[in-house]
Amino acid sequence: MNKEARLTFWGIAFCNLKRRPFRTACLIMLVASLAFVLFAGSHISGSAANGVAGLSKRLGADILIVPKGYDQKLEGILLRGEPSTFYMDAAWIGKISSVEGVESVSPQLFVASLNSDCCSVPVQLIGYEQSTDFIVEPWIKTALPKTLANDEIVIGGMVSGQAGGKITFFDREYRIAAKMENTGTGFDASVFMNMDAAKIAASDYTVKGGEFPPPDGAISSIAVTVAEGFSANGVAGRINNVFDYGNSGIVPVAAKKIVGEVSGSLRALTGFFRVLSVILWVISLLVLCIVFSIMFNERKREFGILRSLGFTRKRLAALVLLEAGAVSLSGGVIGIFFSALLLLPFQTYIGETVNMPYMQPSLTQFAMTAAFTLLLSFVTGPLASLFPAIKIGKSDAYAVIREGGL
């Protein structure tokens, strides 16, 4: 014996949406577009915020001294890991140490590997003085407590290779002692070695076709920490005064200035996404409101019949909200899925495009962003259908059937 299927409240809503597949699909795609932009904007700005936080945490120094004209190169190394080679006289270490307000100093040497057969990969090589360093050493010690030998390196998270493997620079083979986790800064695309190894690499760089040979005892920058009671800007100004800024050949760069400029760019980026999201949300809300009003007006006789069959006004309004909620929920899920599908494989490219430190959010942050986007997308449909739902709830069943209108 055939058994008739019972049409449930949820079944009625599903059948109503299924009856007009094209219109339902268009509504879902509208909400999906909203969810796509909301999730992408939140994800990108959140990743940039993580990168800025990582830069502030890893920078360590209050002031960085570099040759005059190379402050932009320094920012490229720190923010994006752009390979660069430049030198200054190591005699500046003692001179800077003698300035009032300077607590400690430590040199670094930057050498860019070449994009040729002599090097496994073109990256930034960073040599640091292990005995005095307070920028790289504390970070590296989490993965490598021992001192680096001349043939050992530590690679950033974005450099190809694993601990225990081999990598070649200027036809010289190095053993990978450790690989660091991603930080969202230029360190991720850099390779670290001790100062002696970096000096050898600088000489190799010249032999293999580098732009210019390093002078004896060359360094590239001096990291400075400021003593308690002194400000970084004040000490930087004192360095300029003591060594006759403009003629000394060096320039002090306050670390907060670099972080501050990046933070300013981040605020601009975040503001752009927020404005775009608000505009898109308002447009989506208005379009859905208009479409739902037209759609429900076309179904006036259907609603009248449901009322005559025993649907209460509240239940009928709930049916309208349920249909709108189903559309919004489907659109939200689809938008988030395709946004994540597009964003996750291209993290490196996106980081280069936004031109600032970029670190993908943790799984918890990712889930929270997705949940917030889904919630905002979900409420859009019911909110847009609220007025038609209230109007339907107040209508008289028999008048609707007789007049054919709400």
C-alpha positions in Angstrom: 0.0 0.0 0.0 1.3 3.4 -1.0 2.0 5.7 1.9 1.6 9.4 1.4 4.6 11.5 2.4 3.7 14.1 5.0 4.7 17.6 4.0 6.5 19.3 6.9 7.0 22.9 7.6 10.6 22.6 6.5 9.5 20.7 3.4 7.1 23.5 2.3 10.0 26.0 2.6 12.3 23.7 0.5 9.6 23.2 -2.1 9.0 26.9 -2.4 12.6 27.5 -3.1 13.0 24.6 -5.4 10.0 25.7 -7.5 11.9 28.7 -8.8 15.5 27.4 -9.2 16.8 30.3 -11.2 15.5 33.0 -8.8 16.7 31.0 -5.8 20.1 30.6 -7.4 20.4 34.3 -8.1 19.6 35.2 -4.5 22.1 32.6 -3.2 24.8 34.0 -5.5 24.1 37.6 -4.3 24.6 36.5 -0.7 27.6 34.4 -1.7 29.2 37.5 -3.3 28.7 39.4 0.0 30.2 36.5 2.0 33.1 36.2 -0.4 34.2 39.9 0.0 33.6 39.9 3.8 35.7 36.8 4.3 38.4 37.8 1.9 38.7 41.3 3.4 38.7 40.0 7.0 41.3 37.3 6.1 43.7 39.6 4.3 43.6 42.4 6.8 43.9 39.9 9.7 46.9 38.2 8.0 48.5 41.7 7.5 47.8 42.5 11.2 49.5 39.2 12.2 52.5 40.1 10.0 52.9 43.6 11.6 52.6 42.0 15.1 55.3 39.5 14.1 57.6 42.3 12.7 57.2 44.3 16.0 58.0 41.2 18.0 61.0 40.0 15.9 62.6 43.3 15.2 64.2 43.6 18.7 66.2 46.7 18.0 65.3 50.3 18.8 67.4 51.8 16.1 69.0 50.3 12.9 72.1 52.0 11.5 72.6 51.6 7.7 74.6 53.3 5.0 73.0 56.5 3.8 70.6 55.8 0.9 69.9 52.2 1.9 67.1 52.7 4.5 64.6 51.6 1.8 66.7 48.5 1.1 66.6 47.7 4.8 62.8 48.0 4.9 62.6 45.6 1.9 64.7 43.1 3.7 62.8 43.3 7.0 59.3 43.5 5.5 59.5 41.3 2.4 62.8 39.5 2.4 63.9 41.3 -0.8 67.5 40.2 -1.5 70.0 43.1 -1.2 73.7 43.6 -0.7 75.3 46.7 0.8 78.2 47.5 3.1 79.5 49.9 5.6 82.7 50.2 7.7 82.8 48.0 10.8 84.5 50.9 12.6 81.1 52.4 13.1 80.4 49.7 15.7 82.7 51.3 18.2 81.6 54.9 17.3 77.9 54.2 17.7 78.6 52.4 21.0 80.1 55.6 22.5 77.0 57.7 21.9 75.1 58.6 25.0 71.9 56.6 25.4 73.2 53.6 23.4 73.0 50.5 25.6 74.1 47.7 23.2 75.0 47.2 19.5 75.3 44.2 17.2 76.3 44.1 13.5 74.7 42.3 10.7 75.9 41.5 7.2 73.5 41.3 4.2 74.5 39.3 1.1 72.0 38.5 -1.8 72.5 35.1 -3.3 72.5 35.1 -7.1 69.9 33.8 -9.5 72.3 31.5 -11.3 73.6 27.9 -11.2 75.9 28.7 -8.3 73.0 29.2 -5.9 70.1 26.9 -5.1 67.7 29.8 -4.6 67.9 33.6 -4.8 67.4 34.7 -1.2 68.7 37.2 1.4 71.7 35.8 3.4 71.9 37.4 6.8 75.1 37.1 8.9 74.9 38.0 12.5 77.3 38.1 15.4 76.2 35.3 17.7 77.9 36.6 20.8 76.2 40.1 20.7 73.1 39.6 18.7 69.7 40.3 20.2 67.5 40.2 17.1 68.1 36.9 15.4 69.7 34.8 18.2 66.7 34.8 20.6 64.4 33.8 17.7 66.7 31.1 16.4 67.4 29.5 19.8 63.8 28.3 20.0 64.7 25.8 17.2 68.5 25.7 17.5 70.1 26.1 20.9 73.6 25.4 19.7 76.1 27.8 18.0 76.1 27.8 14.2 79.3 26.5 12.5 80.6 28.1 9.3 79.0 25.4 7.1 75.6 25.6 8.9 72.6 27.8 8.2 69.1 28.3 9.5 66.5 28.9 6.9 63.2 30.9 7.1 59.9 29.2 6.8 59.4 30.1 3.1 62.8 28.9 1.9 62.8 25.4 0.3 64.5 22.7 2.3 64.3 20.9 5.6 66.5 20.5 8.7 69.4 18.1 7.9 69.3 18.8 4.2 71.8 20.6 2.0 71.6 23.9 0.1 74.2 25.6 -2.1 75.2 29.3 -2.3 78.0 30.5 -4.6 79.0 26.8 -5.2 79.5 26.3 -1.5 77.4 23.7 0.3 75.8 24.4 3.6 73.9 22.1 6.0 70.5 23.2 7.1 70.7 23.1 10.9 67.1 24.2 11.5 64.1 25.7 9.7 62.1 28.4 11.4 58.3 28.8 11.6 56.7 31.5 9.5 56.6 34.9 11.1 55.0 37.0 8.4 58.1 39.1 8.0 61.0 39.2 5.5 62.8 36.7 7.8 60.7 34.0 6.3 62.5 34.4 2.9 65.9 34.7 4.5 68.8 32.5 5.4 70.9 33.0 8.6 74.5 32.2 9.1 77.2 33.3 11.5 79.3 36.4 10.8 82.4 34.6 9.6 80.3 32.5 7.2 78.6 35.6 5.9 82.0 37.3 5.2 83.0 34.3 3.2 79.7 34.4 1.3 80.3 38.2 0.6 83.7 37.3 -1.0 82.1 34.5 -3.0 79.4 36.9 -4.1 82.1 39.1 -5.6 83.8 36.2 -7.3 80.6 35.0 -8.9 79.7 38.3 -10.4 78.4 40.5 -7.5 78.2 44.2 -8.0 81.1 45.3 -5.8 83.6 43.7 -3.5 83.2 44.1 0.3 85.8 46.3 2.1 87.8 44.7 4.9 85.8 44.1 8.0 82.6 45.1 6.2 79.2 45.0 7.8 75.8 46.1 6.5 73.9 47.4 9.5 74.2 47.9 13.2 71.3 47.1 15.5 71.0 49.4 18.5 69.1 49.1 21.8 68.5 52.3 23.8 69.3 52.6 27.5 66.5 53.1 30.0 65.4 56.7 30.3 66.3 57.5 26.6 64.0 57.5 23.6 64.8 55.9 20.3 64.1 59.1 18.4 66.2 61.1 20.8 69.2 58.8 20.5 68.8 58.7 16.7 68.9 62.5 16.6 72.0 62.5 18.9 73.7 60.1 16.5 72.9 62.5 13.6 74.3 65.4 15.5 77.5 63.7 16.7 78.4 62.4 13.3 77.3 65.3 11.2 74.2 63.9 9.4 74.5 64.4 5.7 78.3 63.9 5.6 78.8 60.8 7.8 77.5 58.4 5.2 75.2 56.6 7.7 71.6 57.0 8.6 69.8 55.8 11.8 66.4 54.4 11.3 64.1 54.1 14.3 62.4 50.7 14.4 59.1 52.2 15.5 59.2 54.3 12.4 59.2 51.2 10.2 56.5 49.5 12.2 54.5 52.7 12.3 54.6 53.2 8.5 53.5 49.6 8.0 50.7 50.0 10.6 49.5 53.1 8.8 49.3 51.1 5.5 47.5 48.4 7.4 44.9 50.8 8.7 44.3 52.1 5.2 43.9 48.6 3.9 41.5 47.6 6.7 39.5 50.8 6.2 39.2 50.1 2.5 37.8 46.6 3.2 35.4 47.8 5.8 34.0 50.5 3.6 33.7 48.1 0.7 32.0 45.5 3.0 29.5 48.0 4.3 28.6 49.2 0.9 28.2 45.7 -0.5 26.1 44.7 2.6 23.8 47.6 2.2 23.4 47.0 -1.5 22.7 43.3 -0.9 20.2 44.1 1.8 18.3 46.5 -0.4 18.3 44.2 -3.4 17.1 41.2 -1.3 14.4 43.4 0.2 13.1 44.4 -3.2 13.3 40.9 -4.6 11.6 39.3 -1.5 8.8 41.9 -1.7 8.2 41.2 -5.3 8.5 37.4 -4.8 6.1 37.3 -1.9 3.6 39.5 -3.7 3.6 37.0 -6.5 2.8 34.3 -4.0 -0.1 36.1 -2.4 -2.7 33.5 -3.3 -0.5 30.7 -2.0 -0.1 32.4 1.4 -3.9 33.0 1.5 -4.5 29.3 0.9 -2.0 28.4 3.6 -3.8 30.7 6.0 -7.1 29.1 5.1 -5.6 25.7 5.7 -4.7 26.5 9.3 -1.4 28.4 9.2 -1.3 31.0 11.9 0.0 34.5 11.1 3.2 33.8 13.1 3.7 30.5 11.4 3.3 32.0 8.0 5.8 34.8 8.8 8.1 32.1 10.2 7.9 30.3 6.8 9.0 33.5 5.0 11.9 34.0 7.3 12.9 30.4 7.0 13.1 30.6 3.2 15.1 33.8 3.4 17.4 32.2 6.1 18.0 29.1 3.9 19.0 31.3 1.0 21.4 33.4 3.2 22.9 30.3 4.9 23.5 28.6 1.5 25.0 31.8 0.0 27.2 32.3 3.1 28.6 28.8 3.0 29.3 29.0 -0.8 30.9 32.4 -0.5 33.2 31.5 2.3 34.2 28.2 0.6 35.2 29.8 -2.7 36.9 32.7 -0.9 39.0 30.3 1.2 39.6 28.2 -2.0 41.0 31.2 -3.7 43.0 32.7 -0.8 44.7 29.8 0.8 46.8 28.6 -2.2 48.0 32.1 -3.0 49.1 33.4 0.4 52.6 34.3 -0.8 51.4 36.2 -3.9 48.8 38.1 -1.8 51.5 39.0 0.7 53.6 40.4 -2.1 50.7 42.3 -3.5 49.7 44.0 -0.2 53.4 45.0 0.1 53.6 44.5 3.9 54.4 41.7 6.4 51.8 38.9 5.9 51.1 35.9 8.1 48.2 33.6 7.7 45.9 33.5 10.7 45.8 30.5 13.0 43.1 27.9 12.7 41.2 29.5 15.6 41.4 32.9 13.9 40.4 31.4 10.6 37.3 29.7 12.2 36.3 32.9 14.0 36.5 34.9 10.7 34.4 32.2 8.9 31.9 32.1 11.7 31.5 35.9 11.8 31.1 36.1 8.0 28.6 33.3 8.0 26.6 35.0 10.8 26.5 38.3 9.0 25.6 36.7 5.8 22.9 34.6 7.4 21.1 37.6 9.0 21.0 39.5 5.7 18.2 37.4 4.2 15.8 37.3 7.2 16.4 41.0 7.8 15.6 41.8 4.2 12.4 39.7 4.3 11.3 41.1 7.7 8.9 43.7 6.3 7.2 41.3 3.8 6.9 38.7 6.6 5.2 41.2 8.9 2.9 42.3 6.1 2.0 38.8 5.3 1.3 38.0 9.0 -1.1 40.9 9.2 -3.1 40.0 6.0 -6.5 38.5 6.0 -6.6 35.0 4.3 -9.9 35.4 2.5 -9.2 38.9 1.3 -5.9 37.7 -0.1 -7.6 34.9 -2.0 -10.4 37.0 -3.3 -8.4 40.1 -4.2 -5.2 38.3 -5.2 -3.0 40.8 -3.4 -1.4 41.5 0.0 
